[in-house]
Amino acid sequence: MLHHFPSALRPAIVALWAIDEAMWAAIAAASQPALAGIKLAWWREALARLDHDPAPPEPRLRAVADHIVSRGVSGSDVAGIEEGWAALLDPVPDADRVLLRGQRLFAIEARLLGVEDPLLPEAGSLFALSDAMRRRLGDFGQARRALLGDLRGRRVGRAARPVTLAARLAARDLAEPEGTPGRALALLGHRFHGRITGADYPARRE
């Protein structure tokens, strides 16, 4: 998906998703939820410090400082995705908190890209819930179906589609694995018509 963004922005997009992946790794590698919570809190605090302190030697934090904070997006904004990951540590995760991860990721990308679209919050929410289910981190079927209903038939504006490709593919990945022809067609279709849901997209797969 990276090649759908302007080349000048790609280091910033890579830096953003590297932080997101680091937070996922904190959860995946921890033997107990409390340990994962400590690691997530470290990332949140370290990112927030970028707003007033030089970046430490940690390469992912330096990349955020060099490519995201330098473009006017605060480290605190990036730190905000931690709340969505932290919600997944609860015995019964709250879908309203889990979806914040996607909303904030998409908001940052849209700001970097200089675009706005009214469907971005819902698309980000769908991404977060679908991705969490794909990783087997919770059952958010009811909230996800509600979002699918809200988004069905609606189109994302062309300028914002590099951002919402992640929602289209995360949702599609619940239906079939990566690398399949249907997934590739879903990506191309979204770039062409801007729909996140469509006839090829199952209403549910829980």
C-alpha positions, 0 to 999 in steps of 0.5 A, a space after each residue: 500500500 505504501 506506493 499509493 502515497 507520494 514518495 516524499 511521504 513514504 518515510 513518514 508512513 513507514 515510521 507510523 506503521 513501525 510504531 503501530 507494529 511495535 505496540 502489537 509486538 508488545 502484546 504478542 510477546 508478553 506472557 501477561 497482560 500487565 507486562 504488555 501494559 507496561 511496554 505499551 505505556 513506555 511507547 506512549 510516554 516516549 512518543 509524547 516526550 518527542 514534543 519537547 525533548 530530542 529523540 533518543 537513539 531508538 530508531 523507531 522513535 527517531 524516525 517519528 521525530 524526523 519524518 512525522 513530528 517534523 511535519 507538524 504532527 505531534 508525538 502525542 498524536 502518535 502516542 494516541 494509538 496506544 489506547 486502542 492497543 491497551 484496550 485489547 488487554 482487558 478481559 472483555 475489550 471495549 470496542 469503542 476504545 479498540 476502534 480508536 487505534 484505527 481512527 487515530 492512525 487514519 487521522 494522522 495519515 490524512 493530516 500528513 497527506 493533507 486530505 479530509 473525508 467524512 468517512 475516515 473515522 468510520 473507515 478507521 474504526 472498521 480497520 481496527 476492529 477487523 484487524 483485531 479480529 484477524 489477530 484473534 484479539 477479540 470478537 467485535 462482530 456486532 460493532 463491525 457489522 454495524 460499521 459495514 452497514 453504515 459504510 455500504 454503498 458509500 464512497 471515499 473521496 479519491 484523495 483519501 483512498 491511500 489512507 482507506 486502502 488499509 480498511 478495505 484490505 483489513 476487512 477483506 482479510 477476514 474473508 480470505 488470506 493475503 496474496 489471493 486474487 480476490 484480495 488484489 481485486 479488492 485493492 484495485 477496486 477501492 482505488 477505482 470506486 472508493 467503496 470499502 464494502 461491496 458485492 464481493 465483501 461478506 457481511 460477516 465472517 465470525 
